[in-house]
């Protein structure tokens, strides 16, 4: 097996190519077999792609307690044990420019 391209990949790559800041991301999936629309959280690879713009990027996540069925969380909330924080002095997320160096 391998990894396919997620819904967000094109937009993330385009933002990177155009040197644009990503502040939020959401993956909306239409499950026509069950006649519903879902908000999917970013997979681990997309979380890593979004980490280029720091831990405060907002992402859509499923939330059964919400009337809408989804909510918003920061990458920091979605991934509290981000691997990159192991390489900083204080255990915080690395600055976005570290990813670009």
Biopython code that builds the backbone (N, CA, C, O; Angstrom):
import numpy as np
from Bio.PDB.StructureBuilder import StructureBuilder

atoms = [
    (1, "UNK", "N", (0.820, -1.180, 0.000)),
    (1, "UNK", "CA", (0.000, 0.000, 0.000)),
    (1, "UNK", "C", (0.861, 1.240, 0.000)),
    (1, "UNK", "O", (2.086, 1.189, 0.117)),
    (2, "UNK", "N", (0.200, 2.305, -0.130)),
    (2, "UNK", "CA", (0.858, 3.596, -0.111)),
    (2, "UNK", "C", (-0.136, 4.653, 0.304)),
    (2, "UNK", "O", (-1.258, 4.347, 0.708)),
    (3, "UNK", "N", (0.270, 5.855, 0.206)),
    (3, "UNK", "CA", (-0.583, 6.963, 0.592)),
    (3, "UNK", "C", (-1.100, 7.636, -0.661)),
    (3, "UNK", "O", (-0.329, 7.969, -1.562)),
    (4, "UNK", "N", (-2.392, 7.831, -0.716)),
    (4, "UNK", "CA", (-2.974, 8.560, -1.838)),
    (4, "UNK", "C", (-3.023, 10.045, -1.479)),
    (4, "UNK", "O", (-2.648, 10.439, -0.375)),
    (5, "UNK", "N", (-3.478, 10.841, -2.401)),
    (5, "UNK", "CA", (-3.583, 12.270, -2.139)),
    (5, "UNK", "C", (-4.932, 12.587, -1.519)),
    (5, "UNK", "O", (-5.974, 12.161, -2.016)),
    (6, "UNK", "N", (-4.900, 13.322, -0.454)),
    (6, "UNK", "CA", (-6.120, 13.712, 0.249)),
    (6, "UNK", "C", (-6.787, 14.890, -0.454)),
    (6, "UNK", "O", (-6.211, 15.508, -1.349)),
    (7, "UNK", "N", (-8.000, 15.183, -0.035)),
    (7, "UNK", "CA", (-8.763, 16.287, -0.618)),
    (7, "UNK", "C", (-8.020, 17.618, -0.519)),
    (7, "UNK", "O", (-8.053, 18.420, -1.452)),
    (8, "UNK", "N", (-7.354, 17.852, 0.605)),
    (8, "UNK", "CA", (-6.730, 19.153, 0.858)),
    (8, "UNK", "C", (-5.396, 19.353, 0.152)),
    (8, "UNK", "O", (-4.915, 20.482, 0.055)),
    (9, "UNK", "N", (-4.800, 18.292, -0.336)),
    (9, "UNK", "CA", (-3.420, 18.348, -0.823)),
    (9, "UNK", "C", (-3.194, 19.414, -1.889)),
    (9, "UNK", "O", (-2.219, 20.161, -1.810)),
    (10, "UNK", "N", (-4.066, 19.498, -2.871)),
    (10, "UNK", "CA", (-3.899, 20.479, -3.946)),
    (10, "UNK", "C", (-3.875, 21.901, -3.430)),
    (10, "UNK", "O", (-3.026, 22.699, -3.828)),
    (11, "UNK", "N", (-4.809, 22.220, -2.542)),
    (11, "UNK", "CA", (-4.876, 23.577, -1.995)),
    (11, "UNK", "C", (-3.654, 23.887, -1.130)),
    (11, "UNK", "O", (-3.118, 24.994, -1.180)),
    (12, "UNK", "N", (-3.218, 22.911, -0.340)),
    (12, "UNK", "CA", (-2.037, 23.111, 0.503)),
    (12, "UNK", "C", (-0.802, 23.344, -0.366)),
    (12, "UNK", "O", (-0.021, 24.258, -0.102)),
    (13, "UNK", "N", (-0.626, 22.532, -1.389)),
    (13, "UNK", "CA", (0.528, 22.688, -2.294)),
    (13, "UNK", "C", (0.478, 24.017, -3.038)),
    (13, "UNK", "O", (1.509, 24.662, -3.233)),
    (14, "UNK", "N", (-0.707, 24.424, -3.448)),
    (14, "UNK", "CA", (-0.850, 25.698, -4.157)),
    (14, "UNK", "C", (-0.490, 26.867, -3.240)),
    (14, "UNK", "O", (0.198, 27.797, -3.659)),
    (15, "UNK", "N", (-0.951, 26.821, -2.002)),
    (15, "UNK", "CA", (-0.610, 27.883, -1.050)),
    (15, "UNK", "C", (0.901, 27.951, -0.844)),
    (15, "UNK", "O", (1.482, 29.036, -0.825)),
    (16, "UNK", "N", (1.523, 26.808, -0.692)),
    (16, "UNK", "CA", (2.977, 26.752, -0.505)),
    (16, "UNK", "C", (3.693, 27.330, -1.727)),
    (16, "UNK", "O", (4.621, 28.127, -1.591)),
    (17, "UNK", "N", (3.256, 26.925, -2.915)),
    (17, "UNK", "CA", (3.873, 27.384, -4.158)),
    (17, "UNK", "C", (3.752, 28.899, -4.320)),
    (17, "UNK", "O", (4.680, 29.557, -4.791)),
    (18, "UNK", "N", (2.605, 29.443, -3.927)),
    (18, "UNK", "CA", (2.357, 30.877, -4.070)),
    (18, "UNK", "C", (2.814, 31.685, -2.860)),
    (18, "UNK", "O", (2.590, 32.893, -2.795)),
    (19, "UNK", "N", (3.457, 31.013, -1.899)),
    (19, "UNK", "CA", (3.923, 31.653, -0.670)),
    (19, "UNK", "C", (2.775, 32.338, 0.075)),
    (19, "UNK", "O", (2.910, 33.462, 0.558)),
    (20, "UNK", "N", (1.652, 31.638, 0.156)),
    (20, "UNK", "CA", (0.475, 32.132, 0.871)),
    (20, "UNK", "C", (0.362, 31.428, 2.213)),
    (20, "UNK", "O", (0.730, 30.260, 2.338)),
    (21, "UNK", "N", (-0.138, 32.122, 3.200)),
    (21, "UNK", "CA", (-0.297, 31.546, 4.532)),
    (21, "UNK", "C", (-1.612, 30.769, 4.613)),
    (21, "UNK", "O", (-2.660, 31.266, 4.201)),
    (22, "UNK", "N", (-1.550, 29.567, 5.138)),
    (22, "UNK", "CA", (-2.754, 28.780, 5.394)),
    (22, "UNK", "C", (-3.162, 29.033, 6.839)),
    (22, "UNK", "O", (-2.362, 28.840, 7.755)),
    (23, "UNK", "N", (-4.392, 29.459, 7.044)),
    (23, "UNK", "CA", (-4.890, 29.717, 8.394)),
    (23, "UNK", "C", (-5.951, 28.711, 8.817)),
    (23, "UNK", "O", (-6.209, 28.544, 10.008)),
    (24, "UNK", "N", (-6.569, 28.040, 7.844)),
    (24, "UNK", "CA", (-7.626, 27.075, 8.159)),
    (24, "UNK", "C", (-7.744, 26.065, 7.025)),
    (24, "UNK", "O", (-7.407, 26.349, 5.876)),
    (25, "UNK", "N", (-8.231, 24.883, 7.377)),
    (25, "UNK", "CA", (-8.418, 23.826, 6.386)),
    (25, "UNK", "C", (-9.583, 22.946, 6.819)),
    (25, "UNK", "O", (-9.757, 22.660, 8.003)),
    (26, "UNK", "N", (-10.366, 22.527, 5.850)),
    (26, "UNK", "CA", (-11.466, 21.609, 6.148)),
    (26, "UNK", "C", (-11.609, 20.636, 4.983)),
    (26, "UNK", "O", (-11.460, 21.015, 3.821)),
    (27, "UNK", "N", (-11.892, 19.403, 5.301)),
    (27, "UNK", "CA", (-12.126, 18.374, 4.290)),
    (27, "UNK", "C", (-13.591, 17.959, 4.393)),
    (27, "UNK", "O", (-14.013, 17.374, 5.390)),
    (28, "UNK", "N", (-14.348, 18.265, 3.365)),
    (28, "UNK", "CA", (-15.773, 17.930, 3.335)),
    (28, "UNK", "C", (-15.968, 16.760, 2.384)),
    (28, "UNK", "O", (-15.504, 16.784, 1.244)),
    (29, "UNK", "N", (-16.661, 15.738, 2.868)),
    (29, "UNK", "CA", (-16.852, 14.509, 2.099)),
    (29, "UNK", "C", (-18.343, 14.214, 1.970)),
    (29, "UNK", "O", (-19.072, 14.186, 2.962)),
    (30, "UNK", "N", (-18.779, 13.998, 0.748)),
    (30, "UNK", "CA", (-20.179, 13.632, 0.515)),
    (30, "UNK", "C", (-20.277, 12.115, 0.437)),
    (30, "UNK", "O", (-19.759, 11.495, -0.492)),
    (31, "UNK", "N", (-20.937, 11.534, 1.408)),
    (31, "UNK", "CA", (-21.157, 10.090, 1.474)),
    (31, "UNK", "C", (-22.514, 9.813, 0.831)),
    (31, "UNK", "O", (-23.527, 9.691, 1.520)),
    (32, "UNK", "N", (-22.517, 9.715, -0.497)),
    (32, "UNK", "CA", (-23.783, 9.584, -1.223)),
    (32, "UNK", "C", (-24.482, 8.266, -0.921)),
    (32, "UNK", "O", (-25.705, 8.183, -1.025)),
    (33, "UNK", "N", (-23.734, 7.242, -0.551)),
    (33, "UNK", "CA", (-24.340, 5.961, -0.216)),
    (33, "UNK", "C", (-25.217, 6.033, 1.019)),
    (33, "UNK", "O", (-26.153, 5.249, 1.176)),
    (34, "UNK", "N", (-24.905, 6.984, 1.899)),
    (34, "UNK", "CA", (-25.685, 7.150, 3.127)),
    (34, "UNK", "C", (-26.410, 8.493, 3.161)),
    (34, "UNK", "O", (-27.018, 8.853, 4.169)),
    (35, "UNK", "N", (-26.342, 9.228, 2.057)),
    (35, "UNK", "CA", (-27.008, 10.521, 1.935)),
    (35, "UNK", "C", (-26.637, 11.466, 3.081)),
    (35, "UNK", "O", (-27.504, 11.981, 3.787)),
    (36, "UNK", "N", (-25.342, 11.679, 3.245)),
    (36, "UNK", "CA", (-24.876, 12.585, 4.291)),
    (36, "UNK", "C", (-23.591, 13.276, 3.846)),
    (36, "UNK", "O", (-22.913, 12.835, 2.917)),
    (37, "UNK", "N", (-23.283, 14.348, 4.521)),
    (37, "UNK", "CA", (-22.048, 15.092, 4.288)),
    (37, "UNK", "C", (-21.247, 15.049, 5.586)),
    (37, "UNK", "O", (-21.780, 15.297, 6.667)),
    (38, "UNK", "N", (-19.967, 14.732, 5.464)),
    (38, "UNK", "CA", (-19.102, 14.612, 6.635)),
    (38, "UNK", "C", (-17.961, 15.617, 6.576)),
    (38, "UNK", "O", (-17.467, 15.940, 5.495)),
    (39, "UNK", "N", (-17.550, 16.103, 7.716)),
    (39, "UNK", "CA", (-16.304, 16.850, 7.842)),
    (39, "UNK", "C", (-15.303, 15.870, 8.426)),
    (39, "UNK", "O", (-15.514, 15.318, 9.505)),
    (40, "UNK", "N", (-14.206, 15.658, 7.699)),
    (40, "UNK", "CA", (-13.184, 14.709, 8.120)),
    (40, "UNK", "C", (-11.988, 15.457, 8.703)),
    (40, "UNK", "O", (-11.592, 16.490, 8.164)),
    (41, "UNK", "N", (-11.411, 14.961, 9.780)),
    (41, "UNK", "CA", (-10.219, 15.614, 10.322)),
    (41, "UNK", "C", (-9.029, 15.369, 9.401)),
    (41, "UNK", "O", (-9.031, 14.404, 8.637)),
    (42, "UNK", "N", (-8.020, 16.222, 9.461)),
    (42, "UNK", "CA", (-6.851, 15.986, 8.612)),
    (42, "UNK", "C", (-6.118, 14.717, 9.051)),
    (42, "UNK", "O", (-5.958, 14.459, 10.243)),
    (43, "UNK", "N", (-5.682, 13.944, 8.079)),
    (43, "UNK", "CA", (-4.892, 12.747, 8.388)),
    (43, "UNK", "C", (-3.525, 13.193, 8.913)),
    (43, "UNK", "O", (-3.220, 14.386, 8.915)),
    (44, "UNK", "N", (-2.725, 12.265, 9.345)),
    (44, "UNK", "CA", (-1.406, 12.596, 9.872)),
    (44, "UNK", "C", (-0.517, 13.296, 8.866)),
    (44, "UNK", "O", (0.226, 14.213, 9.216)),
    (45, "UNK", "N", (-0.590, 12.865, 7.620)),
    (45, "UNK", "CA", (0.244, 13.494, 6.590)),
    (45, "UNK", "C", (-0.216, 14.928, 6.336)),
    (45, "UNK", "O", (0.613, 15.827, 6.198)),
    (46, "UNK", "N", (-1.516, 15.146, 6.274)),
    (46, "UNK", "CA", (-2.013, 16.515, 6.079)),
    (46, "UNK", "C", (-1.718, 17.384, 7.302)),
    (46, "UNK", "O", (-1.455, 18.578, 7.160)),
    (47, "UNK", "N", (-1.760, 16.797, 8.500)),
    (47, "UNK", "CA", (-1.364, 17.563, 9.687)),
    (47, "UNK", "C", (0.083, 18.025, 9.551)),
    (47, "UNK", "O", (0.423, 19.154, 9.904)),
    (48, "UNK", "N", (0.922, 17.142, 9.040)),
    (48, "UNK", "CA", (2.333, 17.497, 8.852)),
    (48, "UNK", "C", (2.479, 18.590, 7.793)),
    (48, "UNK", "O", (3.279, 19.511, 7.956)),
    (49, "UNK", "N", (1.717, 18.489, 6.723)),
    (49, "UNK", "CA", (1.760, 19.534, 5.684)),
    (49, "UNK", "C", (1.310, 20.871, 6.265)),
    (49, "UNK", "O", (1.942, 21.899, 6.026)),
    (50, "UNK", "N", (0.221, 20.855, 7.026)),
    (50, "UNK", "CA", (-0.313, 22.084, 7.610)),
    (50, "UNK", "C", (0.602, 22.655, 8.689)),
    (50, "UNK", "O", (0.572, 23.857, 8.952)),
    (51, "UNK", "N", (1.409, 21.811, 9.311)),
    (51, "UNK", "CA", (2.327, 22.270, 10.360)),
    (51, "UNK", "C", (3.329, 23.293, 9.840)),
    (51, "UNK", "O", (3.934, 24.022, 10.626)),
    (52, "UNK", "N", (3.509, 23.353, 8.527)),
    (52, "UNK", "CA", (4.383, 24.378, 7.950)),
    (52, "UNK", "C", (3.948, 25.774, 8.361)),
    (52, "UNK", "O", (4.768, 26.691, 8.418)),
    (53, "UNK", "N", (2.662, 25.942, 8.648)),
    (53, "UNK", "CA", (2.120, 27.253, 9.003)),
    (53, "UNK", "C", (1.850, 27.380, 10.496)),
    (53, "UNK", "O", (1.208, 28.339, 10.925)),
    (54, "UNK", "N", (2.319, 26.445, 11.281)),
    (54, "UNK", "CA", (2.261, 26.570, 12.737)),
    (54, "UNK", "C", (1.085, 25.879, 13.400)),
    (54, "UNK", "O", (0.169, 25.402, 12.730)),
    (55, "UNK", "N", (1.121, 25.831, 14.729)),
    (55, "UNK", "CA", (0.142, 25.070, 15.500)),
    (55, "UNK", "C", (-1.230, 25.719, 15.605)),
    (55, "UNK", "O", (-2.173, 25.092, 16.087)),
    (56, "UNK", "N", (-1.355, 26.961, 15.163)),
    (56, "UNK", "CA", (-2.636, 27.647, 15.297)),
    (56, "UNK", "C", (-3.509, 27.569, 14.050)),
    (56, "UNK", "O", (-4.571, 28.189, 13.997)),
    (57, "UNK", "N", (-3.071, 26.816, 13.049)),
    (57, "UNK", "CA", (-3.924, 26.581, 11.878)),
    (57, "UNK", "C", (-5.189, 25.879, 12.371)),
    (57, "UNK", "O", (-5.117, 24.902, 13.115)),
    (58, "UNK", "N", (-6.329, 26.382, 11.955)),
    (58, "UNK", "CA", (-7.600, 25.788, 12.369)),
    (58, "UNK", "C", (-8.020, 24.722, 11.374)),
    (58, "UNK", "O", (-7.891, 24.898, 10.162)),
    (59, "UNK", "N", (-8.528, 23.605, 11.904)),
    (59, "UNK", "CA", (-8.972, 22.508, 11.050)),
    (59, "UNK", "C", (-10.368, 22.065, 11.469)),
    (59, "UNK", "O", (-10.730, 22.109, 12.645)),
    (60, "UNK", "N", (-11.139, 21.635, 10.472)),
    (60, "UNK", "CA", (-12.459, 21.090, 10.746)),
    (60, "UNK", "C", (-12.337, 19.669, 11.276)),
    (60, "UNK", "O", (-11.533, 18.879, 10.782)),
    (61, "UNK", "N", (-13.143, 19.351, 12.286)),
    (61, "UNK", "CA", (-13.153, 18.007, 12.872)),
    (61, "UNK", "C", (-14.596, 17.593, 13.147)),
    (61, "UNK", "O", (-15.450, 18.453, 13.365)),
    (62, "UNK", "N", (-14.881, 16.291, 13.140)),
    (62, "UNK", "CA", (-16.218, 15.852, 13.514)),
    (62, "UNK", "C", (-16.480, 16.197, 14.981)),
    (62, "UNK", "O", (-15.577, 16.128, 15.814)),
    (63, "UNK", "N", (-17.712, 16.564, 15.283)),
    (63, "UNK", "CA", (-18.077, 16.898, 16.667)),
    (63, "UNK", "C", (-19.551, 16.572, 16.867)),
    (63, "UNK", "O", (-20.426, 17.358, 16.503)),
    (64, "UNK", "N", (-19.814, 15.419, 17.442)),
    (64, "UNK", "CA", (-21.193, 14.975, 17.650)),
    (64, "UNK", "C", (-21.964, 15.862, 18.619)),
    (64, "UNK", "O", (-23.195, 15.850, 18.616)),
    (65, "UNK", "N", (-21.261, 16.632, 19.449)),
    (65, "UNK", "CA", (-21.950, 17.507, 20.396)),
    (65, "UNK", "C", (-22.431, 18.799, 19.740)),
    (65, "UNK", "O", (-23.201, 19.552, 20.335)),
    (66, "UNK", "N", (-21.978, 19.053, 18.522)),
    (66, "UNK", "CA", (-22.370, 20.258, 17.791)),
    (66, "UNK", "C", (-23.617, 19.983, 16.950)),
    (66, "UNK", "O", (-23.770, 18.898, 16.391)),
    (67, "UNK", "N", (-24.487, 20.957, 16.869)),
    (67, "UNK", "CA", (-25.683, 20.838, 16.029)),
    (67, "UNK", "C", (-25.285, 20.600, 14.576)),
    (67, "UNK", "O", (-25.961, 19.868, 13.853)),
    (68, "UNK", "N", (-24.189, 21.219, 14.154)),
    (68, "UNK", "CA", (-23.704, 21.069, 12.781)),
    (68, "UNK", "C", (-23.052, 19.714, 12.543)),
    (68, "UNK", "O", (-22.937, 19.274, 11.399)),
    (69, "UNK", "N", (-22.625, 19.050, 13.614)),
    (69, "UNK", "CA", (-21.934, 17.772, 13.471)),
    (69, "UNK", "C", (-20.436, 17.913, 13.284)),
    (69, "UNK", "O", (-19.736, 16.919, 13.091)),
    (70, "UNK", "N", (-19.941, 19.139, 13.339)),
    (70, "UNK", "CA", (-18.508, 19.370, 13.210)),
    (70, "UNK", "C", (-18.118, 20.625, 13.976)),
    (70, "UNK", "O", (-18.963, 21.448, 14.329)),
    (71, "UNK", "N", (-16.828, 20.751, 14.222)),
    (71, "UNK", "CA", (-16.309, 21.905, 14.930)),
    (71, "UNK", "C", (-14.940, 22.275, 14.397)),
    (71, "UNK", "O", (-14.469, 21.717, 13.406)),
    (72, "UNK", "N", (-14.321, 23.210, 15.059)),
    (72, "UNK", "CA", (-13.008, 23.701, 14.651)),
    (72, "UNK", "C", (-12.041, 23.527, 15.818)),
    (72, "UNK", "O", (-12.368, 23.826, 16.966)),
    (73, "UNK", "N", (-10.857, 23.042, 15.504)),
    (73, "UNK", "CA", (-9.787, 22.894, 16.487)),
    (73, "UNK", "C", (-8.492, 23.385, 15.836)),
    (73, "UNK", "O", (-8.377, 23.430, 14.611)),
    (74, "UNK", "N", (-7.539, 23.746, 16.661)),
    (74, "UNK", "CA", (-6.224, 24.094, 16.126)),
    (74, "UNK", "C", (-5.415, 22.809, 15.949)),
    (74, "UNK", "O", (-5.728, 21.776, 16.542)),
    (75, "UNK", "N", (-4.382, 22.891, 15.133)),
    (75, "UNK", "CA", (-3.492, 21.734, 14.996)),
    (75, "UNK", "C", (-2.913, 21.330, 16.347)),
    (75, "UNK", "O", (-2.734, 20.143, 16.620)),
    (76, "UNK", "N", (-2.626, 22.306, 17.180)),
    (76, "UNK", "CA", (-2.087, 22.023, 18.512)),
    (76, "UNK", "C", (-3.068, 21.149, 19.300)),
    (76, "UNK", "O", (-2.652, 20.236, 20.013)),
    (77, "UNK", "N", (-4.368, 21.429, 19.171)),
    (77, "UNK", "CA", (-5.379, 20.635, 19.876)),
    (77, "UNK", "C", (-5.536, 19.248, 19.262)),
    (77, "UNK", "O", (-5.724, 18.261, 19.974)),
    (78, "UNK", "N", (-5.458, 19.185, 17.950)),
    (78, "UNK", "CA", (-5.623, 17.905, 17.251)),
    (78, "UNK", "C", (-4.407, 17.005, 17.465)),
    (78, "UNK", "O", (-4.537, 15.782, 17.528)),
    (79, "UNK", "N", (-3.233, 17.610, 17.577)),
    (79, "UNK", "CA", (-1.999, 16.834, 17.705)),
    (79, "UNK", "C", (-1.157, 17.375, 18.865)),
    (79, "UNK", "O", (-0.157, 18.058, 18.639)),
    (80, "UNK", "N", (-1.559, 17.070, 20.109)),
    (80, "UNK", "CA", (-0.839, 17.628, 21.261)),
    (80, "UNK", "C", (0.562, 17.048, 21.453)),
    (80, "UNK", "O", (1.356, 17.591, 22.222)),
    (81, "UNK", "N", (0.868, 15.967, 20.773)),
    (81, "UNK", "CA", (2.178, 15.331, 20.933)),
    (81, "UNK", "C", (3.002, 15.443, 19.651)),
    (81, "UNK", "O", (3.700, 14.503, 19.270)),
    (82, "UNK", "N", (2.916, 16.583, 18.998)),
    (82, "UNK", "CA", (3.606, 16.801, 17.730)),
    (82, "UNK", "C", (5.093, 16.509, 17.876)),
    (82, "UNK", "O", (5.748, 17.007, 18.792)),
    (83, "UNK", "N", (5.613, 15.707, 16.972)),
    (83, "UNK", "CA", (7.006, 15.253, 17.061)),
    (83, "UNK", "C", (8.007, 16.401, 17.030)),
    (83, "UNK", "O", (9.047, 16.335, 17.685)),
    (84, "UNK", "N", (7.702, 17.452, 16.273)),
    (84, "UNK", "CA", (8.639, 18.565, 16.138)),
    (84, "UNK", "C", (8.923, 19.276, 17.450)),
    (84, "UNK", "O", (9.966, 19.914, 17.599)),
    (85, "UNK", "N", (8.001, 19.171, 18.406)),
    (85, "UNK", "CA", (8.207, 19.837, 19.697)),
    (85, "UNK", "C", (9.328, 19.183, 20.506)),
    (85, "UNK", "O", (9.806, 19.767, 21.479)),
    (86, "UNK", "N", (9.745, 17.998, 20.121)),
    (86, "UNK", "CA", (10.846, 17.324, 20.820)),
    (86, "UNK", "C", (12.194, 17.982, 20.533)),
    (86, "UNK", "O", (13.180, 17.708, 21.219)),
    (87, "UNK", "N", (12.238, 18.845, 19.524)),
    (87, "UNK", "CA", (13.496, 19.463, 19.123)),
    (87, "UNK", "C", (13.595, 20.936, 19.514)),
    (87, "UNK", "O", (14.504, 21.640, 19.076)),
    (88, "UNK", "N", (12.663, 21.394, 20.335)),
    (88, "UNK", "CA", (12.715, 22.782, 20.798)),
    (88, "UNK", "C", (13.140, 22.799, 22.263)),
    (88, "UNK", "O", (12.996, 21.805, 22.975)),
    (89, "UNK", "N", (13.655, 23.917, 22.694)),
    (89, "UNK", "CA", (14.142, 24.046, 24.075)),
    (89, "UNK", "C", (13.031, 23.880, 25.105)),
    (89, "UNK", "O", (13.237, 23.274, 26.156)),
    (90, "UNK", "N", (11.858, 24.419, 24.801)),
    (90, "UNK", "CA", (10.780, 24.424, 25.791)),
    (90, "UNK", "C", (9.670, 23.418, 25.504)),
    (90, "UNK", "O", (8.654, 23.410, 26.199)),
    (91, "UNK", "N", (9.845, 22.578, 24.500)),
    (91, "UNK", "CA", (8.820, 21.586, 24.180)),
    (91, "UNK", "C", (7.650, 22.142, 23.392)),
    (91, "UNK", "O", (6.662, 21.444, 23.160)),
    (92, "UNK", "N", (7.760, 23.415, 22.975)),
    (92, "UNK", "CA", (6.692, 24.027, 22.177)),
    (92, "UNK", "C", (6.850, 23.614, 20.716)),
    (92, "UNK", "O", (7.876, 23.066, 20.313)),
    (93, "UNK", "N", (5.822, 23.888, 19.945)),
    (93, "UNK", "CA", (5.931, 23.629, 18.505)),
    (93, "UNK", "C", (7.057, 24.483, 17.946)),
    (93, "UNK", "O", (7.252, 25.614, 18.392)),
    (94, "UNK", "N", (7.806, 23.959, 16.969)),
    (94, "UNK", "CA", (8.853, 24.774, 16.351)),
    (94, "UNK", "C", (8.232, 25.919, 15.555)),
    (94, "UNK", "O", (7.110, 25.814, 15.058)),
    (95, "UNK", "N", (8.972, 26.996, 15.446)),
    (95, "UNK", "CA", (8.497, 28.134, 14.658)),
    (95, "UNK", "C", (8.320, 27.696, 13.206)),
    (95, "UNK", "O", (9.083, 26.865, 12.713)),
    (96, "UNK", "N", (7.317, 28.249, 12.517)),
    (96, "UNK", "CA", (7.083, 27.858, 11.122)),
    (96, "UNK", "C", (8.309, 27.987, 10.227)),
    (96, "UNK", "O", (8.497, 27.176, 9.321)),
    (97, "UNK", "N", (9.149, 28.998, 10.467)),
    (97, "UNK", "CA", (10.315, 29.172, 9.598)),
    (97, "UNK", "C", (11.321, 28.028, 9.739)),
    (97, "UNK", "O", (12.153, 27.840, 8.851)),
    (98, "UNK", "N", (11.267, 27.267, 10.818)),
    (98, "UNK", "CA", (12.146, 26.110, 10.983)),
    (98, "UNK", "C", (11.834, 25.058, 9.921)),
    (98, "UNK", "O", (12.737, 24.385, 9.424)),
    (99, "UNK", "N", (10.552, 24.918, 9.576)),
    (99, "UNK", "CA", (10.148, 23.952, 8.559)),
    (99, "UNK", "C", (10.674, 24.334, 7.177)),
    (99, "UNK", "O", (10.904, 23.466, 6.336)),
    (100, "UNK", "N", (10.861, 25.612, 6.949)),
    (100, "UNK", "CA", (11.272, 26.080, 5.631)),
    (100, "UNK", "C", (12.784, 26.132, 5.465)),
    (100, "UNK", "O", (13.272, 26.379, 4.362)),
    (101, "UNK", "N", (13.529, 25.905, 6.533)),
    (101, "UNK", "CA", (14.988, 26.029, 6.425)),
    (101, "UNK", "C", (15.629, 24.733, 5.992)),
    (101, "UNK", "O", (16.850, 24.664, 5.852)),
]
sb = StructureBuilder()
sb.init_structure("model")
sb.init_model(0)
sb.init_chain("A")
sb.init_seg("    ")
for serial, (resi, resn, name, xyz) in enumerate(atoms, 1):
    if name == "N":
        sb.init_residue(resn, " ", resi, " ")
    sb.init_atom(name, np.array(xyz, "f"), 0.0, 1.0, " ", f" {name:<3s}", serial, name[0])
structure = sb.get_structure()
